Amino acid sequence: MEPLLAVAIGILFAAAIYMMLRRSIVKLVIGLMLLSNAANLLIFVSAGLTRGGPPLVPQGMVAPEGVVADPLPQALVLTAIVIAFGVLSFAVVLVRRAWEIVRADDLDRMRDTDT
């Protein structure tokens, strides 16, 4: 399963970089979203795909019994999802405001308005 997910992560990263290199600012935002999803999937896969119980220590024991799930990658990905949503919503508002001012989607035409 890990090799299949590794290929999927590579495809997501490649698609994200391709979209971010386009001239359209909307494609840039879509590439940013793909990049954050690929990074989240990479964190999950690098932590391992073993099923386990919750990492709870029974009373009177020193360590949990059996195989437990690692909570750190789950916490990292949850935090990354929240941050990515904030960045995405800011980028969408920024694109909308740029569209209202410039009336163009091309980044080269937006650069001409700087002077």
Secondary structure, DSSP 4 states (H G I P E B T S, - for coil): -HHHHHHHHHHHHHHHHHHHTSSBHHHHHHHHHHHHHHHHHHHHHHH-----B---PPTT-SS-SS-B--HHHHHHHHHHHHHHHHHHHHHHHHHHHHHHHH---BHHHHHTT--
